[in-house]
Amino acid sequence: MQSVTSDSNQQAAALKTEASAQDRVISLGGGLAAIPERLLLAHARGEVLFICGAGISRPVGLPDFRDLVVDVYGVLDASVYPILNDLPRGTCNQWEVDVSTLNDAQRAEVKRFIAGDYDVVLGMLERRLDDQTRGDSRVRRAVANRLRAGGNQPADIHHALMGLADRGGASTIVTTNFDLLLERAAKRRSSSVQTYSLGSIPRPTRQADFAGVLHIHGALDPNPDRLSELVLSDQDFGEFYLRRRVVPDFIYDAARLFHLVLVGYSASDPPMRYLLNAVAADGTRFDDLKERFTFFGTNAPDPVALEDWKGRGITPIHYDSRNGHSALRTTLERWAELSAINGRRNRVDAEMRRIVKAPRQSAAEEDRDLFDHLIRRSNTSERVRLSALASDAKADLGWLDSIVGIGAERERERRS
């Protein structure tokens, strides 16, 4: 009887440890997003794939989908433009504007814009002005000209994301953006990456040949004289998501192999709506899809918005969006800097020395969590090296005991 009780206690302790590990979050610095440790550990194993939206390119003067539509109307329709331009963000179907000066087609476009159906709006405008929805239309030329007029130098967030895109021998990142700023960031890192677009995108695999910047909605051709095939209108989305199934098949395969991490999207973005539907449709039928995450910023806590993401099958990672989303940029920079794959060892060592200056019992909780994470993600030789570093830094027994405990935990996991 005593043996059975002892076994039960051990099982309960093991389950408790497993649950706490599943819920553990790591802050990489004061005021930064708290990232689930399971995601950080997956990244250290090369099992994370970032998908980037328009938000990452706004710091260099490029528009999001909503502002792109407004800018296109500014070039092509002087009657509708001031109405759209004056609409505040966050309007909904109940919002009323004076459209008495517009014809019925223009009124329908304004109605769709207020509903946030920006892909539909571009399709309607293209059919009205050009009587076509593909090829070299005025709408597509206006889009290309607007994107080329934006900044052509990558922002800090592009550099951080290209650092995180390294899976260990291959750098892979997905984007719905048309710009080539991620490629330029890679060149700044002295690493050239291939550009793939739409049908040329390689099939997801964990092998090294699955690499490059993958533009699933098309890429702007560097040569302005050439036509760029871009997923812009509702008919484009129907073509590549429903008829050809190029994008959903890619996303589904990727979601089985990698934890997808969304950066630079809001839940209402048309591209996000299509992406989420592509994954959710298969997620209800198959249980081998990996957990998906999104970085989600607000000025104040918004539990409803968090539940909205969860209801879509995405785990939200919240950050404070004030100061131009600086917390997101810094979080990604710190993650890249401390990356187990290609991070800067001197930064990791500096963090360890800084943390162990205080006794473990009196150290900040986020410092204890970060210390344990840096040990937990390490292989045996790296743990030995960090143990020696902590000892040389006169770390107290609390820190050293933690290293021993984590090593024993890893050994139990290996044997089980």
C-alpha positions as CSV (number, residue, x, y, z in Angstrom):
1,M,0.0,0.0,0.0
2,Q,2.8,2.4,0.9
3,S,4.5,1.7,-2.5
4,V,1.2,2.5,-4.4
5,T,0.9,5.7,-2.4
6,S,4.5,6.7,-3.2
7,D,4.0,6.0,-6.9
8,S,0.8,8.0,-6.9
9,N,2.6,11.0,-5.3
10,Q,5.4,10.8,-7.8
11,Q,3.0,10.7,-10.7
12,A,1.1,13.7,-9.3
13,A,4.4,15.6,-8.9
14,A,5.3,14.7,-12.4
15,L,2.0,15.9,-13.7
16,K,2.3,19.1,-11.7
17,T,5.8,19.8,-13.2
18,E,4.5,19.1,-16.7
19,A,1.6,21.5,-16.2
20,S,3.8,24.3,-14.9
21,A,6.2,23.8,-17.7
22,Q,3.3,24.1,-20.2
23,D,2.2,27.4,-18.6
24,R,5.6,28.9,-18.0
25,V,6.3,32.3,-19.6
26,I,9.6,34.1,-20.0
27,S,10.1,37.9,-20.1
28,L,13.3,38.8,-21.9
29,G,13.4,42.2,-20.3
30,G,11.4,44.8,-18.3
31,G,8.3,45.9,-20.1
32,L,8.6,43.3,-22.9
33,A,6.2,40.6,-23.9
34,A,6.0,37.5,-21.8
35,I,6.6,34.6,-24.3
36,P,5.5,31.0,-23.5
37,E,8.6,29.0,-22.8
38,R,7.2,26.2,-24.9
39,L,7.5,28.5,-27.9
40,L,11.1,29.6,-27.0
41,L,12.1,26.0,-26.7
42,A,10.5,25.1,-30.0
43,H,12.4,27.9,-31.6
44,A,15.7,26.6,-30.1
45,R,14.9,23.3,-31.9
46,G,14.3,25.0,-35.2
47,E,10.6,24.3,-35.1
48,V,9.2,27.9,-35.5
49,L,8.1,29.7,-38.7
50,F,7.3,33.4,-38.6
51,I,4.5,34.8,-40.8
52,C,4.8,38.6,-41.2
53,G,2.1,41.1,-42.1
54,A,1.9,44.8,-43.1
55,G,2.5,46.0,-39.5
56,I,6.3,45.2,-39.7
57,S,6.7,47.6,-42.7
58,R,4.8,50.5,-41.4
59,P,7.8,52.0,-39.6
60,V,9.4,52.7,-43.0
61,G,6.4,54.4,-44.4
62,L,4.5,51.6,-46.1
63,P,0.7,51.3,-45.6
64,D,-1.3,48.5,-44.1
65,F,-4.1,47.1,-46.3
66,R,-6.7,49.8,-45.2
67,D,-4.4,52.7,-45.9
68,L,-3.3,51.2,-49.2
69,V,-6.9,51.2,-50.3
70,V,-7.3,54.8,-49.3
71,D,-4.1,55.8,-51.1
72,V,-5.3,54.0,-54.3
73,Y,-8.5,56.0,-54.2
74,G,-6.5,59.1,-53.7
75,V,-4.9,58.5,-57.1
76,L,-7.9,57.0,-59.0
77,D,-11.2,58.4,-57.6
78,A,-11.2,62.0,-56.2
79,S,-14.9,61.7,-55.3
80,V,-14.6,58.7,-53.0
81,Y,-11.2,59.5,-51.6
82,P,-12.1,62.3,-49.1
83,I,-14.9,60.1,-47.7
84,L,-12.6,57.2,-47.0
85,N,-9.8,59.4,-45.8
86,D,-12.0,61.0,-43.2
87,L,-13.3,57.7,-41.8
88,P,-11.8,56.9,-38.4
89,R,-10.3,53.5,-37.8
90,G,-12.6,51.0,-36.2
91,T,-15.7,52.0,-38.0
92,C,-18.4,49.3,-38.4
93,N,-21.5,48.6,-40.5
94,Q,-23.6,51.0,-38.4
95,W,-21.4,54.0,-39.3
96,E,-23.1,56.5,-41.6
97,V,-21.5,58.9,-44.0
98,D,-22.8,61.3,-46.6
99,V,-22.6,59.6,-50.0
100,S,-25.2,61.6,-51.7
101,T,-22.7,62.8,-54.3
102,L,-21.6,59.3,-55.3
103,N,-23.1,56.9,-57.8
104,D,-24.4,53.5,-56.7
105,A,-21.2,51.6,-57.5
106,Q,-19.2,54.1,-55.4
107,R,-21.6,53.9,-52.6
108,A,-21.3,50.1,-52.6
109,E,-17.5,50.5,-52.3
110,V,-17.8,52.9,-49.4
111,K,-20.2,50.4,-47.7
112,R,-17.7,47.6,-48.1
113,F,-14.8,49.7,-46.9
114,I,-16.7,50.6,-43.7
115,A,-17.2,46.8,-43.2
116,G,-13.4,46.3,-43.5
117,D,-13.6,44.2,-46.7
118,Y,-10.7,45.9,-48.3
119,D,-10.0,43.1,-50.8
120,V,-13.6,43.3,-52.0
121,V,-13.3,47.1,-52.3
122,L,-10.2,46.8,-54.6
123,G,-11.9,44.2,-56.7
124,M,-15.0,46.4,-57.1
125,L,-12.9,49.4,-58.0
126,E,-10.9,47.4,-60.5
127,R,-14.0,46.1,-62.2
128,R,-15.6,49.6,-62.3
129,L,-12.5,51.3,-63.7
130,D,-10.8,48.6,-65.7
131,D,-13.4,46.0,-66.3
132,Q,-10.9,43.4,-65.3
133,T,-9.4,42.0,-62.0
134,R,-6.0,40.9,-63.1
135,G,-3.1,42.0,-65.3
136,D,-1.9,45.5,-65.8
137,S,-4.9,47.4,-64.4
138,R,-4.8,51.0,-63.2
139,V,-5.6,49.7,-59.7
140,R,-2.6,47.4,-59.7
141,R,-0.3,50.1,-61.2
142,A,-1.4,52.5,-58.4
143,V,-0.7,49.8,-55.8
144,A,2.8,49.1,-57.2
145,N,3.6,52.8,-57.4
146,R,2.5,53.4,-53.8
147,L,4.6,50.6,-52.5
148,R,7.6,51.7,-54.5
149,A,7.2,55.2,-53.0
150,G,7.6,53.9,-49.5
151,G,10.9,53.4,-47.7
152,N,13.3,50.9,-49.2
153,Q,15.5,50.4,-46.2
154,P,14.5,47.8,-43.7
155,A,13.5,48.7,-40.1
156,D,15.0,47.2,-37.0
157,I,12.1,44.8,-36.8
158,H,13.0,43.3,-40.2
159,H,16.6,42.7,-39.0
160,A,15.3,41.0,-35.8
161,L,12.9,38.8,-37.7
162,M,15.6,37.7,-40.1
163,G,17.8,36.7,-37.1
164,L,14.9,34.7,-35.7
165,A,14.2,33.1,-39.2
166,D,17.4,31.1,-38.9
167,R,16.4,27.5,-38.2
168,G,20.0,26.4,-38.0
169,G,21.5,26.1,-41.4
170,A,18.5,27.5,-43.2
171,S,16.7,30.9,-42.9
172,T,13.0,30.7,-43.7
173,I,10.3,33.3,-43.2
174,V,6.8,33.8,-44.6
175,T,5.2,37.1,-45.5
176,T,2.0,38.4,-47.0
177,N,3.8,41.7,-47.8
178,F,4.7,42.6,-51.3
179,D,7.9,44.6,-50.4
180,L,11.4,43.1,-50.4
181,L,12.5,44.6,-47.1
182,L,13.2,41.2,-45.4
183,E,15.5,40.3,-48.2
184,R,17.4,43.6,-47.8
185,A,17.6,42.9,-44.0
186,A,19.2,39.5,-44.8
187,K,21.8,41.1,-47.0
188,R,22.7,43.5,-44.1
189,R,23.3,40.4,-42.1
190,S,25.7,39.2,-44.8
191,S,23.4,36.3,-45.6
192,S,21.7,36.2,-49.0
193,V,18.3,34.5,-49.2
194,Q,16.2,33.5,-52.1
195,T,12.8,35.2,-52.9
196,Y,9.9,32.9,-53.7
197,S,6.4,34.0,-54.7
198,L,3.1,32.2,-55.0
199,G,3.4,29.1,-57.2
200,S,7.2,29.0,-56.9
201,I,7.2,28.6,-53.1
202,P,8.9,25.3,-52.0
203,R,6.8,22.8,-50.2
204,P,7.4,22.9,-46.4
205,T,9.9,20.5,-45.0
206,R,12.4,20.5,-42.1
207,Q,15.2,20.1,-44.5
208,A,17.7,22.9,-45.4
209,D,16.2,23.3,-48.9
210,F,13.0,24.8,-47.3
211,A,14.5,28.3,-47.1
212,G,14.1,31.9,-48.3
213,V,11.6,34.7,-48.0
214,L,8.3,33.2,-49.0
215,H,5.8,35.8,-50.4
216,I,2.6,33.8,-50.3
217,H,0.6,36.8,-51.6
218,G,3.1,37.8,-54.3
219,A,6.2,40.0,-54.4
220,L,6.7,43.4,-56.0
221,D,9.1,43.0,-59.0
222,P,12.2,45.2,-58.5
223,N,11.9,46.3,-62.1
224,P,9.0,48.8,-62.4
225,D,8.5,47.9,-66.1
226,R,7.5,44.3,-65.2
227,L,4.1,43.2,-64.1
228,S,3.9,42.0,-60.5
229,E,1.4,39.2,-59.7
230,L,-0.1,40.2,-56.4
231,V,-3.0,38.8,-54.3
232,L,-5.0,42.0,-53.9
233,S,-8.7,41.6,-54.7
234,D,-11.4,39.2,-53.5
235,Q,-11.1,37.4,-56.8
236,D,-7.3,37.0,-56.2
237,F,-8.0,35.4,-52.8
238,G,-10.6,33.2,-54.4
239,E,-8.1,32.1,-57.1
240,F,-5.2,31.3,-54.8
241,Y,-7.1,30.1,-51.7
242,L,-10.1,28.4,-53.1
243,R,-9.6,27.4,-56.7
244,R,-5.8,26.6,-56.9
245,R,-5.5,26.2,-53.1
246,V,-1.8,27.3,-53.4
247,V,-1.8,29.2,-50.1
248,P,-4.0,27.0,-47.8
249,D,-2.2,23.8,-48.8
250,F,1.1,25.5,-48.0
251,I,-0.1,26.9,-44.7
252,Y,-1.6,23.5,-43.7
253,D,1.7,21.6,-44.4
254,A,3.7,24.3,-42.6
255,A,1.4,24.1,-39.6
256,R,2.0,20.4,-39.2
257,L,5.8,20.9,-39.2
258,F,6.3,24.2,-37.4
259,H,4.7,26.4,-34.8
260,L,3.5,29.4,-36.8
261,V,4.1,32.8,-35.2
262,L,2.1,35.8,-36.7
263,V,3.7,39.2,-36.5
264,G,2.3,42.5,-37.8
265,Y,-1.4,41.6,-38.1
266,S,-4.6,42.6,-36.5
267,A,-7.4,40.0,-36.2
268,S,-9.6,42.0,-38.7
269,D,-7.0,42.1,-41.5
270,P,-8.4,40.5,-44.7
271,P,-5.2,38.4,-45.2
272,M,-5.4,37.2,-41.6
273,R,-9.0,36.2,-42.1
274,Y,-8.1,34.0,-45.0
275,L,-5.0,32.6,-43.3
276,L,-6.9,31.7,-40.2
277,N,-9.7,30.0,-42.1
278,A,-7.1,28.0,-44.1
279,V,-5.7,26.6,-40.9
280,A,-8.9,26.3,-38.8
281,A,-10.6,24.3,-41.6
282,D,-8.1,21.5,-41.2
283,G,-7.5,22.0,-37.5
284,T,-11.1,20.8,-36.8
285,R,-10.4,17.5,-38.6
286,F,-6.8,16.7,-37.8
287,D,-5.0,16.7,-34.4
288,D,-1.4,17.0,-35.7
289,L,-1.3,20.7,-36.3
290,K,1.1,22.5,-34.0
291,E,0.1,25.3,-31.7
292,R,-0.1,28.7,-33.5
293,F,0.8,32.1,-31.8
294,T,0.4,35.8,-32.6
295,F,2.0,38.9,-31.1
296,F,-0.9,41.1,-30.2
297,G,-0.6,44.7,-29.0
298,T,-3.0,47.0,-27.2
299,N,-2.7,50.3,-25.3
300,A,-4.6,48.8,-22.4
301,P,-5.6,45.2,-21.3
302,D,-8.3,43.9,-23.6
303,P,-9.5,40.5,-22.5
304,V,-12.2,40.3,-25.1
305,A,-9.7,40.7,-27.9
306,L,-7.5,38.1,-26.4
307,E,-10.4,35.7,-26.3
308,D,-11.1,36.6,-29.9
309,W,-7.7,35.3,-30.9
310,K,-8.1,32.2,-28.8
311,G,-11.4,31.5,-30.4
312,R,-9.7,31.5,-33.7
313,G,-7.3,28.8,-32.6
314,I,-4.4,31.2,-32.0
315,T,-2.5,31.7,-28.7
316,P,-2.0,35.5,-28.3
317,I,1.2,36.9,-26.8
318,H,0.2,40.4,-25.5
319,Y,2.5,43.4,-25.5
320,D,2.0,47.1,-24.8
321,S,1.5,48.8,-28.2
322,R,2.3,52.3,-27.0
323,N,5.3,54.2,-28.3
324,G,5.0,52.9,-31.8
325,H,4.9,49.2,-30.9
326,S,8.5,49.6,-29.5
327,A,7.9,46.7,-27.0
328,L,7.3,44.3,-29.9
329,R,10.4,45.4,-31.7
330,T,12.6,45.2,-28.6
331,T,11.1,41.8,-27.6
332,L,12.0,40.4,-31.1
333,E,15.5,42.0,-31.0
334,R,16.2,40.5,-27.5
335,W,14.9,37.1,-28.6
336,A,17.2,37.2,-31.7
337,E,20.1,38.4,-29.6
338,L,19.7,35.6,-27.1
339,S,18.7,32.9,-29.6
340,A,20.0,29.4,-29.0
341,I,20.6,29.0,-32.7
342,N,22.6,32.1,-33.7
343,G,22.4,34.5,-30.8
344,R,25.3,36.4,-29.4
345,R,27.1,34.2,-26.8
346,N,28.6,37.3,-25.1
347,R,25.1,38.7,-24.5
348,V,23.9,35.4,-23.0
349,D,27.0,35.3,-20.8
350,A,26.4,38.9,-19.8
351,E,22.8,38.1,-18.8
352,M,24.0,35.2,-16.7
353,R,26.6,37.2,-14.9
354,R,24.1,40.0,-14.3
355,I,21.4,37.7,-12.9
356,V,23.6,35.8,-10.5
357,K,24.9,38.9,-8.8
358,A,21.9,38.7,-6.5
359,P,21.1,35.7,-4.4
360,R,18.5,33.5,-6.1
361,Q,16.0,33.9,-3.3
362,S,16.0,37.7,-3.6
363,A,16.3,38.0,-7.4
364,A,13.4,39.2,-9.5
365,E,11.1,36.5,-10.6
366,E,11.6,37.3,-14.3
367,D,15.4,37.0,-13.7
368,R,15.0,33.6,-12.1
369,D,12.7,32.5,-15.0
370,L,15.2,33.7,-17.6
371,F,18.1,32.0,-15.9
372,D,16.3,28.7,-15.7
373,H,15.2,29.0,-19.4
374,L,18.8,29.6,-20.6
375,I,19.8,26.5,-18.7
376,R,16.8,24.4,-19.7
377,R,17.2,25.0,-23.5
378,S,20.9,24.1,-23.4
379,N,22.5,20.8,-24.3
380,T,24.8,19.0,-21.8
381,S,28.0,20.8,-22.9
382,E,26.4,24.2,-22.8
383,R,25.0,23.6,-19.3
384,V,28.5,22.7,-18.2
385,R,29.9,25.9,-19.7
386,L,27.2,28.0,-18.1
387,S,27.6,26.3,-14.8
388,A,31.3,27.2,-14.8
389,L,30.4,30.8,-15.8
390,A,28.0,31.1,-12.9
391,S,30.5,29.6,-10.4
392,D,33.2,32.0,-11.6
393,A,30.7,34.8,-11.1
394,K,30.3,33.8,-7.4
395,A,26.7,32.6,-7.9
396,D,25.1,31.4,-4.6
397,L,24.1,27.8,-4.1
398,G,20.5,28.6,-5.1
399,W,21.5,29.2,-8.7
400,L,23.8,26.2,-8.8
401,D,21.1,24.0,-7.3
402,S,18.8,25.1,-10.0
403,I,21.2,24.1,-12.7
404,V,21.6,20.6,-11.1
405,G,17.8,20.3,-10.8
406,I,17.2,21.2,-14.4
407,G,19.9,18.8,-15.5
408,A,18.2,16.0,-13.6
409,E,14.8,17.0,-15.1
410,R,16.3,16.8,-18.6
411,E,17.8,13.4,-17.9
412,R,14.4,12.1,-16.7
413,E,12.8,13.4,-19.9
414,R,15.4,11.7,-22.0
415,R,14.8,8.3,-20.3
416,S,11.0,8.5,-20.4
